[in-house]
Amino acid sequence: MMWCARTVGVIIVIALAAASSRGPTYDIARSSIDGGGGLSSGGEFDLRGVIGQPEAGPTLTGGTFALTGGVIAAPTMQACPADIIGDGVVNVTDLLNLLAAWGPNPGHAADINGDGSVNVTDLLALLAAWGMCP
């Protein structure tokens, strides 16, 4: 019976040692009800903003990490990004919208590749996706 108590004791000590060696935990303690959304990635970390997302104030820092709050200005991803008007088909209407938005135009739906400019790269992407959206 004594060996059983010792075995249980050794198991508890090993479990406690393993639990304490997991490394630091990360916590963002403040939050607010916002309409944010999107994904930010860096290294091995991802931060997804959703309703009730962490409130970052101007900037939170700790160790080698920094988190800056504000509006996430990212294009909305859709199943068929070349469908500029969103009618389920890439056709001449989308082409005309792309041509009308030609030039520096960050955030416009015609900026298919999201580089801040509607140009030949976006035109080629539109032509490659011509037809019904999946």
C-alpha positions as a Markdown table, in Angstrom:
| # | Residue | x | y | z |
|---|---|---|---|---|
| 1 | Met | 0.0 | 0.0 | 0.0 |
| 2 | Met | 3.0 | 2.3 | 0.7 |
| 3 | Trp | 4.2 | 1.9 | -2.9 |
| 4 | Cys | 0.8 | 3.1 | -4.1 |
| 5 | Ala | 0.9 | 6.3 | -2.0 |
| 6 | Arg | 4.5 | 7.0 | -3.2 |
| 7 | Thr | 3.5 | 6.4 | -6.9 |
| 8 | Val | 0.5 | 8.8 | -6.5 |
| 9 | Gly | 2.8 | 11.3 | -4.9 |
| 10 | Val | 5.4 | 11.0 | -7.8 |
| 11 | Ile | 2.6 | 11.4 | -10.4 |
| 12 | Ile | 1.3 | 14.6 | -8.6 |
| 13 | Val | 4.9 | 16.1 | -8.5 |
| 14 | Ile | 5.4 | 15.3 | -12.2 |
| 15 | Ala | 2.1 | 16.8 | -13.1 |
| 16 | Leu | 2.8 | 20.0 | -11.2 |
| 17 | Ala | 6.2 | 20.3 | -12.7 |
| 18 | Ala | 4.8 | 19.8 | -16.2 |
| 19 | Ala | 2.1 | 22.4 | -15.5 |
| 20 | Ser | 4.6 | 25.0 | -14.3 |
| 21 | Ser | 6.9 | 24.5 | -17.3 |
| 22 | Arg | 4.3 | 25.5 | -19.9 |
| 23 | Gly | 5.6 | 29.0 | -20.1 |
| 24 | Pro | 3.9 | 32.3 | -19.7 |
| 25 | Thr | 0.3 | 32.9 | -20.5 |
| 26 | Tyr | -0.9 | 35.9 | -22.5 |
| 27 | Asp | -3.9 | 37.9 | -21.6 |
| 28 | Ile | -5.6 | 41.0 | -23.0 |
| 29 | Ala | -7.8 | 42.0 | -20.1 |
| 30 | Arg | -9.7 | 45.0 | -21.4 |
| 31 | Ser | -12.5 | 44.7 | -24.0 |
| 32 | Ser | -15.3 | 46.8 | -25.4 |
| 33 | Ile | -18.3 | 46.2 | -27.8 |
| 34 | Asp | -16.9 | 47.2 | -31.2 |
| 35 | Gly | -17.8 | 46.3 | -34.7 |
| 36 | Gly | -14.2 | 45.3 | -35.6 |
| 37 | Gly | -13.2 | 42.2 | -37.3 |
| 38 | Gly | -10.4 | 40.6 | -39.2 |
| 39 | Leu | -7.2 | 38.7 | -38.6 |
| 40 | Ser | -3.7 | 40.0 | -37.7 |
| 41 | Ser | -0.8 | 37.6 | -37.7 |
| 42 | Gly | 2.8 | 37.8 | -36.8 |
| 43 | Gly | 5.2 | 35.0 | -36.0 |
| 44 | Glu | 3.4 | 32.3 | -34.1 |
| 45 | Phe | 0.6 | 34.6 | -33.0 |
| 46 | Asp | -2.8 | 35.4 | -34.5 |
| 47 | Leu | -5.2 | 38.1 | -33.2 |
| 48 | Arg | -8.8 | 38.0 | -34.4 |
| 49 | Gly | -11.0 | 41.1 | -33.9 |
| 50 | Val | -14.7 | 40.4 | -33.3 |
| 51 | Ile | -17.5 | 42.0 | -31.4 |
| 52 | Gly | -16.3 | 42.4 | -27.9 |
| 53 | Gln | -12.7 | 42.5 | -29.2 |
| 54 | Pro | -9.9 | 43.5 | -26.9 |
| 55 | Glu | -9.8 | 47.2 | -26.2 |
| 56 | Ala | -6.2 | 48.3 | -27.0 |
| 57 | Gly | -6.5 | 52.0 | -26.2 |
| 58 | Pro | -3.8 | 53.8 | -28.2 |
| 59 | Thr | -1.1 | 51.1 | -27.6 |
| 60 | Leu | -0.6 | 48.3 | -25.1 |
| 61 | Thr | 2.9 | 46.9 | -24.7 |
| 62 | Gly | 4.5 | 44.2 | -22.7 |
| 63 | Gly | 7.8 | 42.5 | -23.2 |
| 64 | Thr | 8.4 | 42.3 | -26.9 |
| 65 | Phe | 4.8 | 42.6 | -27.8 |
| 66 | Ala | 2.7 | 45.7 | -28.8 |
| 67 | Leu | -1.0 | 45.9 | -29.6 |
| 68 | Thr | -2.4 | 49.1 | -31.2 |
| 69 | Gly | -6.1 | 49.7 | -31.3 |
| 70 | Gly | -8.1 | 51.4 | -34.0 |
| 71 | Val | -10.1 | 50.7 | -37.1 |
| 72 | Ile | -9.1 | 47.6 | -39.1 |
| 73 | Ala | -9.0 | 48.8 | -42.7 |
| 74 | Ala | -8.9 | 45.6 | -44.6 |
| 75 | Pro | -10.9 | 44.7 | -47.7 |
| 76 | Thr | -13.8 | 42.3 | -47.1 |
| 77 | Met | -13.0 | 38.9 | -48.4 |
| 78 | Gln | -15.6 | 37.2 | -50.5 |
| 79 | Ala | -15.7 | 34.0 | -52.5 |
| 80 | Cys | -15.3 | 35.8 | -55.8 |
| 81 | Pro | -13.3 | 39.0 | -55.3 |
| 82 | Ala | -13.4 | 39.8 | -59.1 |
| 83 | Asp | -17.2 | 40.1 | -58.8 |
| 84 | Ile | -16.9 | 43.8 | -58.0 |
| 85 | Ile | -20.6 | 44.5 | -57.9 |
| 86 | Gly | -21.5 | 41.3 | -56.1 |
| 87 | Asp | -24.1 | 39.9 | -58.4 |
| 88 | Gly | -22.6 | 36.4 | -58.6 |
| 89 | Val | -21.0 | 36.7 | -62.0 |
| 90 | Val | -17.8 | 38.4 | -63.4 |
| 91 | Asn | -18.8 | 40.2 | -66.6 |
| 92 | Val | -18.7 | 43.5 | -68.5 |
| 93 | Thr | -20.4 | 45.4 | -65.6 |
| 94 | Asp | -17.5 | 44.5 | -63.3 |
| 95 | Leu | -15.0 | 45.4 | -66.1 |
| 96 | Leu | -16.6 | 48.8 | -66.5 |
| 97 | Asn | -16.5 | 49.4 | -62.7 |
| 98 | Leu | -12.8 | 48.3 | -62.6 |
| 99 | Leu | -12.0 | 50.8 | -65.4 |
| 100 | Ala | -13.9 | 53.6 | -63.7 |
| 101 | Ala | -11.8 | 53.0 | -60.5 |
| 102 | Trp | -8.5 | 52.9 | -62.4 |
| 103 | Gly | -5.5 | 54.3 | -60.5 |
| 104 | Pro | -4.7 | 54.8 | -56.8 |
| 105 | Asn | -7.9 | 53.6 | -55.1 |
| 106 | Pro | -7.2 | 51.8 | -51.8 |
| 107 | Gly | -10.1 | 50.0 | -50.3 |
| 108 | His | -12.2 | 50.0 | -53.5 |
| 109 | Ala | -13.8 | 46.7 | -54.5 |
| 110 | Ala | -12.0 | 46.9 | -57.9 |
| 111 | Asp | -8.6 | 46.7 | -56.1 |
| 112 | Ile | -8.9 | 42.9 | -56.3 |
| 113 | Asn | -5.4 | 42.2 | -55.0 |
| 114 | Gly | -5.6 | 44.8 | -52.3 |
| 115 | Asp | -2.4 | 46.7 | -53.1 |
| 116 | Gly | -4.1 | 50.1 | -53.0 |
| 117 | Ser | -4.2 | 50.7 | -56.7 |
| 118 | Val | -6.6 | 49.5 | -59.4 |
| 119 | Asn | -4.3 | 48.5 | -62.3 |
| 120 | Val | -3.3 | 45.9 | -64.8 |
| 121 | Thr | -2.9 | 43.2 | -62.1 |
| 122 | Asp | -6.5 | 43.7 | -61.1 |
| 123 | Leu | -7.6 | 43.7 | -64.7 |
| 124 | Leu | -5.9 | 40.4 | -65.3 |
| 125 | Ala | -7.4 | 38.9 | -62.2 |
| 126 | Leu | -10.9 | 40.0 | -63.3 |
| 127 | Leu | -10.4 | 38.5 | -66.8 |
| 128 | Ala | -9.1 | 35.2 | -65.3 |
| 129 | Ala | -12.3 | 35.0 | -63.2 |
| 130 | Trp | -14.6 | 35.8 | -66.0 |
| 131 | Gly | -18.0 | 34.0 | -65.8 |
| 132 | Met | -20.1 | 32.6 | -63.0 |
| 133 | Cys | -18.7 | 32.8 | -59.5 |
| 134 | Pro | -18.2 | 29.5 | -57.6 |
